[in-house]
Amino acid sequence: MPSAIRIHRHPLSGHSHRVELFAKFGGINHELVDVDLLSGEHKKEPFLSLNPAGQVPVIEDGDTAISDSNAILVYLARKYAPDWLPTDPVLEAEVQKFLSLAAGDIAHGAATARLVTVFGAQLDAERPKAVAKSAFDRLETHLDGRDWLVGTTPTVADVAIYSYTAHAPEGNVSLDDYPNIRGLLSRVEALPGFVPMQSTKVGLAA
Ligand SMILES: O=C(O)/C=C/C(=O)CC(=O)C(=O)O
């Protein structure tokens, strides 16, 4: 049996959660390594040798270190759980589109709005809330008549979108107007191996 991959993460980070979630869904042997963001562990050695960008998550798989949550999902799917990443070029491009959405308007929208309430970030929440609403409007329309974002089975796209979308209400972005999105979140939560992200308003600001 290959040795466990190490997932360096923070329990309140949605980027970290998507990697942990996928490791569970893919049945990938892993261990979680908590990074103390409060003390700035991610901005010092030895963490910076793993990821010079100073961000969680990072995985170590043997001698290989990979950062960027979506890059990690693609790596893990290709290596350990290929059913989660289509090889058809059109479907793969569709998956990539949603990974870009997760790294773009979801990160700058719902995730950033949550930074204010959970982590006490000093920024105006109105702009990220508007970005979140625009992204969710598009997702809601896309999901009309679909169970999953791409194709007929769950892919890494659904995992990448899940964490910050499910936790958008923590940033005061309501999901009440988005029944299709709530349906997708419920389907993800019903998959074998699902683990919730820690949900608390006691974050770094506390
Ligand atoms: O790995 C990513 O895709 C992005 C990570 C970050 O932006 C770091 C964070 O701020 C976070 O973990 O939420």
PDBQT file of the ligand as one rigid body, heavy atoms in Angstrom, charges set to zero:
ROOT
HETATM    1  O1  LIG A 301      -4.970  26.635  -3.076  1.00  0.00    +0.000 OA
HETATM    2  C1  LIG A 301      -5.731  27.497  -3.528  1.00  0.00    +0.000 C 
HETATM    3  O2  LIG A 301      -6.447  27.264  -4.503  1.00  0.00    +0.000 OA
HETATM    4  C2  LIG A 301      -5.785  28.815  -2.890  1.00  0.00    +0.000 C 
HETATM    5  C3  LIG A 301      -5.371  29.008  -1.616  1.00  0.00    +0.000 C 
HETATM    6  C4  LIG A 301      -5.547  30.282  -0.953  1.00  0.00    +0.000 C 
HETATM    7  O3  LIG A 301      -6.013  31.249  -1.515  1.00  0.00    +0.000 OA
HETATM    8  C5  LIG A 301      -5.158  30.358   0.466  1.00  0.00    +0.000 C 
HETATM    9  C6  LIG A 301      -6.307  30.818   1.263  1.00  0.00    +0.000 C 
HETATM   10  O4  LIG A 301      -6.473  31.990   1.461  1.00  0.00    +0.000 OA
HETATM   11  C7  LIG A 301      -7.281  29.800   1.711  1.00  0.00    +0.000 C 
HETATM   12  O5  LIG A 301      -6.889  28.721   2.066  1.00  0.00    +0.000 OA
HETATM   13  O6  LIG A 301      -8.467  30.045   1.727  1.00  0.00    +0.000 OA
ENDROOT
TORSDOF 0
